[in-house]
Amino acid sequence: MSGPYPNTFQRFAAPAAVSVAILFAYFLVITKLAADWWTDENYSHGLLMPFVIGFILWGEREKLAEASTGASVWLGTLLISFALALLAAGTLGAELFTQRISLTIMLAGVAVYFFGQRILSVIAVPIVLLLLAIPIPQIIFNRIAFPLQIWASKIAVWGIRLFDIPVLRNGNVMDILPRGATQTISLEVVEACSGIRSLSTLITLALVLAYFTRRQGDDPKFANFSGPDLWRAGLLMLLAVPIAVLTNAARVTGTGILTYYYGRSASEGTPHEVSGLLVYVAALAILIGVNALLKRMLRGGSRDGGGRRTSREGFRKRAPLLPLLVGIVVCGLAINWFANRGEVAVPRTQLAELPATLGDWRQKGGDFPLDAETLSVLGTTDYTMREYSLPDGRIANIYVGYYASQRTGATYHSPQNCLPGAGWVMSEPSAVEITAANGRKFKANRYLIENGNYREIMIYWYQGRGRIEASEYTDKINTVWDSVLRRRTDGAMIRVMTGVGSDEPSAVNAAANLAASLEDNLSSFIPD
């Protein structure tokens, strides 16, 4: 295959030099991404993606040569510049997802820079596979994971009841009374059982399966797919979602049935791990069957694509190598310097010293400790959860979770994600204006939440670096901005809850009053 440089040394030296420059600029991004692939079961398939992508590119080397029509310097430079801008913004703003997307755009930009824009059609599948291996932001992940947990638990409860087994569901928690027992066992439908872990893997496998089963003789329309095969690939990736949810719901159903007959041991240890493996195998088998069915349904016409070839002979515009290397290395130096400069250390008081008196409210009992697993999920630097009471007997609960830095990916867990998973139904959302004793006014979120016989008013907001926001997305934008200009990403999520009882307006006023009194005392714990 001919390339943009005529002699053998240049043909190998130029790609090697560009690869080293990209590796230098993205070293921290690549190593952190590899570490996440190794430790995060949701994206463990990423460990195989470099080999799959390499295999695809090697197999399509002739088509790559045919699509190489010469350098597209201006378009390639634009993509590379955009990638470096995203890398800088992601590094300064402590946003891992932006940095990783930047790597994908950089690779595409370099390909266009040297070989022209037609090359994108050939490498489209490898690019998409790399994108599918990039962990999505935690805020978005939580939005996807919790609904899947609820759906899986609902389907599982329906399946368990088909066997006349009594089961109750609260959110993603199922209560089952084992045969002959007097105490119920609670089974929580966590992310591993909801389908979210197998979802990203199945979508990736769907694309790989569609790619390697495409009709080779057909005239390719895009990404080496013919028209019918491109439709089949898209449909297969969409169908991977219900396949993942249904197979994992079947796993939960089986676990519930076995728990009824054999108790807690059926939901733990080896049986649970084996059931997870069987779910993957079953989901893959279904995916293969659906692919075969779609291939029969979307036959399409077969044409010889041999006529659409670009000659490898003749003049090809060559892209200048040195400016590209200098640009990537210089930007890499600047970005790596910013990445290692650290954040400003802000003195603060530990939340354990939060006053026992907040306005008219008095602390009731001690702080509630969270278990190690919950703390691992939350990723807080410091937290407190405790109860306060009024002289008239009203009791309220507060939670403050503080993060000294959000650069490592640890970030707030919105109550909109966590509470539904614990069985709470959230309704009557509204914005409420809180006025603290110091005169400071801010907007917060207010919900009526219900779980069985429990009905409570909840108020929560995000606070840090002198800002108070109701929206987690606005707070995230502010975090990026403050990281760039102030070298700070610290902040906290604050939540107040109190029972409704028979007087909802009174409960709303009480929750707002405690929120105002709490915020009035947070300045030394959550620095401006």
C-alpha positions as CSV (number, residue, x, y, z in Angstrom):
1,M,0.0,0.0,0.0
2,S,1.4,3.3,-1.0
3,G,1.4,6.2,1.5
4,P,2.1,9.9,1.6
5,Y,5.8,9.3,1.9
6,P,7.7,7.6,-0.9
7,N,10.7,5.9,0.7
8,T,10.5,3.0,3.1
9,F,12.1,4.8,6.0
10,Q,9.7,7.8,5.8
11,R,6.7,5.4,5.4
12,F,7.6,3.9,8.8
13,A,9.2,6.8,10.5
14,A,6.4,9.3,9.9
15,P,3.6,7.1,11.5
16,A,6.0,6.2,14.4
17,A,6.8,9.9,15.1
18,V,3.1,10.8,15.0
19,S,2.2,7.9,17.3
20,V,4.8,8.9,19.8
21,A,3.6,12.6,19.7
22,I,0.0,11.5,20.3
23,L,1.0,9.1,23.1
24,F,2.9,11.9,24.8
25,A,0.0,14.3,24.6
26,Y,-2.5,11.7,25.7
27,F,-0.4,9.6,28.1
28,L,-2.5,10.4,31.2
29,V,-5.7,10.0,29.3
30,I,-4.8,6.6,27.9
31,T,-3.4,5.2,31.1
32,K,-6.5,6.3,33.1
33,L,-8.8,4.9,30.4
34,A,-6.9,1.5,30.5
35,A,-7.1,1.5,34.3
36,D,-10.9,2.0,34.0
37,W,-11.2,-0.8,31.5
38,W,-9.4,-3.0,34.0
39,T,-11.4,-2.1,37.0
40,D,-14.8,-1.1,35.7
41,E,-17.0,-4.1,34.8
42,N,-19.3,-1.9,32.8
43,Y,-16.5,-1.3,30.3
44,S,-14.2,-4.3,30.6
45,H,-14.8,-5.0,26.9
46,G,-12.6,-2.0,26.2
47,L,-9.5,-4.2,26.9
48,L,-10.3,-6.1,23.7
49,M,-11.1,-3.1,21.5
50,P,-7.5,-2.2,20.5
51,F,-7.1,-5.8,19.2
52,V,-10.4,-5.8,17.5
53,I,-9.8,-2.4,15.9
54,G,-6.3,-3.5,14.8
55,F,-7.7,-6.7,13.3
56,I,-10.3,-4.7,11.3
57,L,-7.8,-2.2,10.0
58,W,-5.4,-4.9,8.9
59,G,-8.2,-6.8,7.1
60,E,-9.2,-3.6,5.3
61,R,-5.7,-2.4,4.4
62,E,-6.4,-2.6,0.7
63,K,-9.5,-0.5,1.0
64,L,-7.6,1.9,3.2
65,A,-5.1,2.3,0.4
66,E,-7.9,2.8,-2.2
67,A,-9.5,5.5,0.0
68,S,-6.3,7.3,0.5
69,T,-6.6,10.1,-2.1
70,G,-4.0,12.4,-0.6
71,A,-3.8,14.8,2.3
72,S,-6.6,17.0,3.4
73,V,-4.4,19.3,5.4
74,W,-7.0,22.0,6.2
75,L,-9.7,19.7,7.3
76,G,-7.3,17.5,9.2
77,T,-5.8,20.5,11.0
78,L,-9.2,21.7,12.0
79,L,-10.1,18.3,13.5
80,I,-6.7,18.1,15.3
81,S,-7.0,21.6,16.6
82,F,-10.5,20.8,17.9
83,A,-9.3,17.6,19.5
84,L,-6.5,19.5,21.3
85,A,-8.9,22.2,22.4
86,L,-11.2,19.5,23.9
87,L,-8.2,17.9,25.6
88,A,-7.2,21.2,27.2
89,A,-10.8,21.9,28.3
90,G,-11.2,18.4,29.7
91,T,-7.9,18.5,31.5
92,L,-8.5,22.0,33.0
93,G,-12.1,21.2,33.7
94,A,-11.5,17.8,35.3
95,E,-13.8,16.1,32.7
96,L,-12.5,12.7,31.8
97,F,-15.2,12.1,29.1
98,T,-14.2,15.2,27.2
99,Q,-10.5,14.1,27.2
100,R,-11.3,10.7,25.9
101,I,-13.6,11.9,23.2
102,S,-10.7,14.2,22.2
103,L,-8.5,11.2,21.7
104,T,-11.0,9.7,19.2
105,I,-11.2,13.0,17.3
106,M,-7.5,13.3,17.2
107,L,-7.0,9.9,15.6
108,A,-9.7,10.7,13.0
109,G,-8.1,14.1,12.4
110,V,-4.6,12.6,11.8
111,A,-6.0,10.1,9.4
112,V,-7.8,12.9,7.4
113,Y,-4.6,15.1,7.6
114,F,-2.5,12.5,5.9
115,F,-4.9,10.4,3.8
116,G,-7.9,12.6,3.0
117,Q,-11.5,12.7,4.2
118,R,-12.6,9.6,2.3
119,I,-10.6,7.5,4.7
120,L,-13.3,8.3,7.4
121,S,-15.7,6.0,5.6
122,V,-13.3,3.1,5.9
123,I,-12.4,3.7,9.6
124,A,-15.9,4.6,10.7
125,V,-16.5,1.3,12.5
126,P,-13.2,1.4,14.4
127,I,-14.0,4.9,15.5
128,V,-17.4,3.9,16.7
129,L,-16.0,0.9,18.6
130,L,-13.5,3.2,20.4
131,L,-16.4,5.5,21.3
132,L,-18.4,2.6,22.7
133,A,-15.5,1.7,24.9
134,I,-15.3,5.2,26.5
135,P,-17.1,5.4,29.9
136,I,-19.9,7.9,29.8
137,P,-20.1,10.7,32.4
138,Q,-21.4,9.5,35.8
139,I,-24.3,11.9,35.7
140,I,-25.6,10.3,32.4
141,F,-24.7,6.8,33.6
142,N,-26.8,7.2,36.7
143,R,-29.7,8.4,34.5
144,I,-29.5,5.2,32.5
145,A,-28.6,2.7,35.3
146,F,-31.5,3.4,37.7
147,P,-34.3,3.2,35.2
148,L,-32.9,-0.1,34.0
149,Q,-32.7,-1.3,37.6
150,I,-36.4,-0.4,38.1
151,W,-37.5,-2.1,34.8
152,A,-35.5,-5.2,35.6
153,S,-37.0,-5.5,39.1
154,K,-40.6,-4.9,37.7
155,I,-40.1,-7.7,35.1
156,A,-38.5,-10.0,37.7
157,V,-41.4,-9.5,40.1
158,W,-43.9,-10.4,37.4
159,G,-41.9,-13.5,36.5
160,I,-41.6,-14.6,40.1
161,R,-45.3,-14.2,40.7
162,L,-46.0,-16.6,37.8
163,F,-44.6,-19.3,40.1
164,D,-47.0,-18.3,42.9
165,I,-44.2,-17.0,45.0
166,P,-45.1,-14.0,47.2
167,V,-42.8,-11.0,46.5
168,L,-43.0,-7.3,47.2
169,R,-41.1,-4.6,45.4
170,N,-39.9,-1.2,46.7
171,G,-38.0,0.5,43.9
172,N,-35.2,-1.9,42.9
173,V,-35.5,-3.9,46.2
174,M,-37.5,-7.1,46.3
175,D,-38.7,-8.7,49.5
176,I,-39.1,-12.5,49.4
177,L,-40.2,-14.8,52.2
178,P,-38.3,-18.1,51.7
179,R,-40.3,-21.3,52.1
180,G,-40.7,-22.2,55.7
181,A,-38.9,-19.0,57.0
182,T,-40.3,-16.3,59.2
183,Q,-38.1,-13.5,58.0
184,T,-38.1,-11.9,54.6
185,I,-34.9,-11.6,52.5
186,S,-34.3,-8.4,50.5
187,L,-32.8,-8.7,47.1
188,E,-31.5,-5.5,45.5
189,V,-31.4,-5.2,41.8
190,V,-28.0,-3.5,41.5
191,E,-26.3,-2.3,38.3
192,A,-24.9,-5.7,37.6
193,C,-28.4,-7.2,37.5
194,S,-30.1,-4.4,35.7
195,G,-28.5,-5.0,32.3
196,I,-26.4,-1.8,32.4
197,R,-23.1,-3.8,32.5
198,S,-24.0,-6.1,29.7
199,L,-25.7,-3.3,27.7
200,S,-22.5,-1.5,26.6
201,T,-20.8,-4.8,25.8
202,L,-23.8,-6.1,23.9
203,I,-24.1,-2.9,21.8
204,T,-20.4,-3.2,20.9
205,L,-20.8,-6.9,20.1
206,A,-23.8,-6.1,17.9
207,L,-21.7,-3.8,15.8
208,V,-18.8,-6.2,15.6
209,L,-21.2,-9.1,14.7
210,A,-22.9,-7.0,12.0
211,Y,-19.6,-5.9,10.6
212,F,-18.1,-9.4,10.2
213,T,-21.3,-10.8,8.8
214,R,-21.8,-8.2,6.1
215,R,-22.1,-9.1,2.5
216,Q,-18.6,-8.7,1.0
217,G,-19.7,-8.5,-2.6
218,D,-22.1,-5.6,-2.1
219,D,-21.4,-2.1,-3.2
220,P,-20.4,-0.3,0.1
221,K,-22.4,2.8,1.0
222,F,-20.8,3.8,4.3
223,A,-18.3,2.2,6.7
224,N,-17.8,-0.8,4.3
225,F,-21.5,-1.6,4.8
226,S,-24.0,-2.0,2.0
227,G,-27.4,-0.2,2.5
228,P,-29.2,-3.3,3.9
229,D,-26.3,-4.2,6.1
230,L,-26.0,-0.7,7.5
231,W,-29.7,-0.8,8.4
232,R,-29.1,-4.3,10.0
233,A,-26.2,-3.0,12.1
234,G,-28.3,-0.1,13.4
235,L,-31.3,-2.3,14.2
236,L,-29.1,-4.9,15.9
237,M,-27.4,-2.2,18.1
238,L,-30.9,-0.9,19.1
239,L,-32.2,-4.4,19.9
240,A,-29.2,-5.0,22.1
241,V,-30.9,-2.8,24.7
242,P,-34.1,-4.8,25.3
243,I,-32.0,-8.1,25.0
244,A,-29.7,-6.9,27.8
245,V,-32.6,-5.8,30.1
246,L,-34.7,-8.9,29.5
247,T,-31.9,-11.4,30.0
248,N,-30.8,-9.8,33.2
249,A,-34.4,-9.6,34.4
250,A,-34.6,-13.4,33.8
251,R,-31.5,-13.7,35.9
252,V,-33.1,-11.8,38.8
253,T,-36.3,-13.9,38.4
254,G,-34.3,-17.1,38.7
255,T,-32.4,-15.7,41.7
256,G,-35.7,-14.8,43.3
257,I,-37.2,-18.3,42.7
258,L,-34.0,-20.0,44.1
259,T,-34.0,-17.7,47.1
260,Y,-37.6,-18.8,47.9
261,Y,-36.5,-22.4,47.9
262,Y,-32.9,-22.3,49.2
263,G,-32.6,-19.0,51.1
264,R,-29.9,-16.3,51.0
265,S,-27.2,-18.7,49.6
266,A,-28.9,-18.7,46.2
267,S,-28.2,-15.0,45.7
268,E,-24.6,-14.9,46.8
269,G,-21.2,-16.4,45.9
270,T,-20.7,-19.0,43.1
271,P,-24.4,-19.4,42.1
272,H,-24.7,-15.6,41.6
273,E,-21.5,-15.4,39.6
274,V,-22.4,-18.5,37.4
275,S,-25.8,-17.0,36.7
276,G,-24.1,-13.8,35.5
277,L,-21.9,-15.7,33.1
278,L,-24.9,-17.7,31.8
279,V,-26.8,-14.4,31.2
280,Y,-23.9,-13.1,29.0
281,V,-23.9,-16.4,27.0
282,A,-27.7,-16.3,26.6
283,A,-27.7,-12.6,25.5
284,L,-25.0,-13.3,23.0
285,A,-26.9,-16.3,21.6
286,I,-30.1,-14.2,21.2
287,L,-28.1,-11.5,19.5
288,I,-26.6,-14.0,17.0
289,G,-30.1,-15.3,16.3
290,V,-31.6,-11.9,15.8
291,N,-28.7,-11.0,13.5
292,A,-29.4,-14.1,11.4
293,L,-33.1,-13.2,11.2
294,L,-32.4,-9.6,10.2
295,K,-29.9,-10.7,7.6
296,R,-32.6,-12.9,6.0
297,M,-35.2,-10.1,6.2
298,L,-32.9,-7.4,4.8
299,R,-31.4,-9.2,1.9
300,G,-30.9,-6.4,-0.5
301,G,-29.4,-6.7,-4.0
302,S,-25.8,-7.8,-4.4
303,R,-23.5,-5.9,-6.7
304,D,-19.9,-6.1,-7.4
305,G,-18.2,-3.1,-5.8
306,G,-15.1,-3.6,-7.8
307,G,-15.8,-0.7,-10.1
308,R,-15.6,1.9,-7.4
309,R,-11.9,1.9,-6.9
310,T,-9.5,4.8,-6.7
311,S,-6.3,4.3,-8.5
312,R,-3.2,4.1,-6.3
313,E,-1.1,5.6,-9.0
314,G,-0.4,9.2,-9.8
315,F,0.3,12.3,-7.7
316,R,-0.9,12.4,-4.1
317,K,-0.6,15.5,-2.1
318,R,1.6,15.0,0.9
319,A,1.0,16.6,4.3
320,P,3.8,18.4,6.1
321,L,4.9,16.3,9.1
322,L,7.0,18.7,11.2
323,P,4.3,21.3,11.9
324,L,2.0,18.5,13.0
325,L,4.5,17.0,15.4
326,V,5.5,20.4,16.8
327,G,1.9,21.4,17.4
328,I,0.9,18.1,19.1
329,V,4.1,18.0,21.3
330,V,3.8,21.7,22.3
331,C,0.2,21.4,23.2
332,G,1.0,18.1,25.0
333,L,3.6,19.9,27.1
334,A,1.2,22.7,28.1
335,I,-1.7,20.3,28.9
336,N,0.4,17.9,30.9
337,W,1.8,20.9,32.9
338,F,-1.7,22.0,33.7
339,A,-2.8,18.5,34.6
340,N,0.0,18.2,37.1
341,R,-0.2,21.6,38.7
342,G,-2.7,20.4,41.3
343,E,-5.6,22.2,42.8
344,V,-5.7,25.0,45.4
345,A,-5.8,23.7,48.9
346,V,-8.7,25.3,50.7
347,P,-8.8,25.2,54.5
348,R,-12.1,24.0,55.9
349,T,-13.7,22.5,59.0
350,Q,-14.7,18.8,59.1
351,L,-18.5,18.2,58.8
352,A,-18.4,16.2,62.1
353,E,-18.2,19.6,63.8
354,L,-21.4,20.9,62.2
355,P,-23.3,22.7,65.0
356,A,-25.8,20.6,67.0
357,T,-28.1,23.7,67.0
358,L,-29.3,25.1,63.7
359,G,-31.8,28.0,64.4
360,D,-34.6,26.4,66.3
361,W,-33.5,22.9,65.4
362,R,-31.6,20.6,67.8
363,Q,-29.6,17.6,66.9
364,K,-31.2,14.3,67.8
365,G,-28.8,11.5,68.5
366,G,-25.4,11.0,66.8
367,D,-24.4,11.0,63.1
368,F,-25.5,8.1,61.0
369,P,-22.5,6.2,59.5
370,L,-22.7,4.9,56.0
371,D,-21.4,1.4,55.2
372,A,-18.1,0.9,53.2
373,E,-19.9,-0.1,50.0
374,T,-22.1,3.0,50.0
375,L,-19.2,5.2,50.7
376,S,-17.3,3.6,47.8
377,V,-20.1,4.5,45.4
378,L,-20.6,8.0,46.7
379,G,-16.8,8.8,46.7
380,T,-17.1,11.7,49.2
381,T,-14.2,13.3,50.9
382,D,-16.3,14.2,53.9
383,Y,-19.9,13.7,54.9
384,T,-22.5,13.9,57.6
385,M,-25.9,12.5,57.9
386,R,-27.9,13.2,61.1
387,E,-31.4,14.1,62.5
388,Y,-32.6,17.4,63.9
389,S,-35.8,18.1,65.8
390,L,-38.0,21.1,66.7
391,P,-39.5,21.8,70.1
392,D,-42.9,20.7,68.8
393,G,-41.5,17.2,68.0
394,R,-41.0,17.5,64.2
395,I,-37.9,15.5,63.1
396,A,-35.9,16.1,59.9
397,N,-32.9,14.4,58.3
398,I,-30.0,16.2,56.7
399,Y,-27.2,14.9,54.5
400,V,-24.1,16.9,53.4
401,G,-21.6,15.2,51.1
402,Y,-18.4,17.1,50.4
403,Y,-15.9,16.5,47.6
404,A,-12.5,18.1,47.9
405,S,-11.8,17.4,44.2
406,Q,-13.9,16.2,41.3
407,R,-11.0,15.8,38.9
408,T,-10.7,12.0,39.4
409,G,-14.3,11.4,38.3
410,A,-15.9,11.4,41.8
411,T,-19.0,13.6,41.7
412,Y,-22.4,14.2,43.3
413,H,-25.1,11.5,43.2
414,S,-28.4,13.2,42.6
415,P,-31.3,12.2,44.8
416,Q,-33.3,11.9,41.5
417,N,-31.2,8.8,40.8
418,C,-30.5,7.3,44.2
419,L,-33.9,7.6,45.9
420,P,-36.0,5.8,43.2
421,G,-33.6,2.9,43.4
422,A,-34.3,2.7,47.1
423,G,-38.1,2.5,46.6
424,W,-39.0,6.2,46.8
425,V,-41.5,7.7,44.4
426,M,-40.7,11.3,43.6
427,S,-43.5,13.7,42.6
428,E,-44.5,17.4,42.6
429,P,-41.1,18.7,41.5
430,S,-40.7,22.5,42.0
431,A,-38.1,25.1,42.6
432,V,-38.2,26.9,45.9
433,E,-36.4,30.0,47.0
434,I,-34.6,29.8,50.3
435,T,-33.6,32.9,52.3
436,A,-30.8,32.3,54.9
437,A,-30.6,34.2,58.1
438,N,-27.7,36.2,56.6
439,G,-30.0,37.4,53.8
440,R,-28.5,35.2,51.1
441,K,-31.2,33.8,48.7
442,F,-30.8,30.8,46.5
443,K,-32.9,28.4,44.5
444,A,-33.2,24.7,45.5
445,N,-35.1,21.7,44.3
446,R,-38.2,20.5,46.2
447,Y,-40.0,17.2,45.9
448,L,-42.7,15.2,47.6
449,I,-41.3,11.7,48.0
450,E,-43.2,8.6,49.1
451,N,-42.3,5.0,50.0
452,G,-45.2,2.9,51.3
453,N,-46.7,4.8,54.2
454,Y,-43.9,7.3,54.4
455,R,-44.4,10.7,52.8
456,E,-41.7,13.4,53.1
457,I,-40.7,16.7,51.7
458,M,-37.2,16.8,50.3
459,I,-35.2,19.9,49.5
460,Y,-31.7,19.7,48.0
461,W,-29.1,21.8,46.2
462,Y,-25.4,21.9,45.1
463,Q,-23.0,24.3,46.8
464,G,-19.3,25.2,46.5
465,R,-16.8,27.9,45.6
466,G,-19.3,30.6,46.5
467,R,-22.0,29.2,44.2
468,I,-25.3,27.6,45.0
469,E,-27.2,25.8,42.2
470,A,-30.3,23.7,42.0
471,S,-29.3,22.1,38.6
472,E,-26.5,19.5,38.7
473,Y,-25.8,20.3,35.1
474,T,-25.3,24.0,35.7
475,D,-23.2,23.1,38.7
476,K,-21.0,20.9,36.5
477,I,-20.5,23.7,34.0
478,N,-19.5,26.0,36.9
479,T,-17.1,23.3,38.1
480,V,-15.4,23.2,34.8
481,W,-15.2,27.0,34.7
482,D,-13.8,27.3,38.2
483,S,-11.3,24.5,37.6
484,V,-9.9,26.5,34.7
485,L,-9.8,29.9,36.3
486,R,-9.5,29.1,40.0
487,R,-8.0,25.7,40.1
488,R,-10.8,24.4,42.3
489,T,-13.4,21.7,41.8
490,D,-14.5,21.3,45.4
491,G,-18.2,21.3,46.4
492,A,-21.0,19.5,48.1
493,M,-24.6,18.2,47.7
494,I,-26.9,19.1,50.5
495,R,-30.3,17.4,51.2
496,V,-33.0,18.1,53.8
497,M,-36.0,15.7,54.4
498,T,-38.9,15.9,56.8
499,G,-42.2,13.9,57.2
500,V,-45.4,15.4,55.7
501,G,-47.8,14.0,58.4
502,S,-51.2,15.6,58.1
503,D,-50.1,19.1,57.3
504,E,-48.1,19.4,54.0
505,P,-47.7,23.2,54.0
506,S,-46.3,23.0,57.5
507,A,-43.8,20.3,56.4
508,V,-42.7,22.5,53.4
509,N,-42.1,25.5,55.7
510,A,-40.2,23.4,58.2
511,A,-38.0,21.9,55.5
512,A,-37.3,25.3,54.0
513,N,-36.6,26.7,57.5
514,L,-34.0,23.9,58.2
515,A,-32.5,24.4,54.8
516,A,-32.0,28.1,55.5
517,S,-30.6,27.5,59.0
518,L,-28.2,24.8,57.6
519,E,-26.9,26.9,54.7
520,D,-26.3,29.8,57.2
521,N,-23.8,27.5,59.0
522,L,-22.0,25.9,56.0
523,S,-19.4,28.6,55.1
524,S,-16.6,27.1,57.1
525,F,-17.4,23.5,56.0
526,I,-18.0,24.3,52.3
527,P,-15.6,27.2,51.5
528,D,-16.5,30.1,49.1
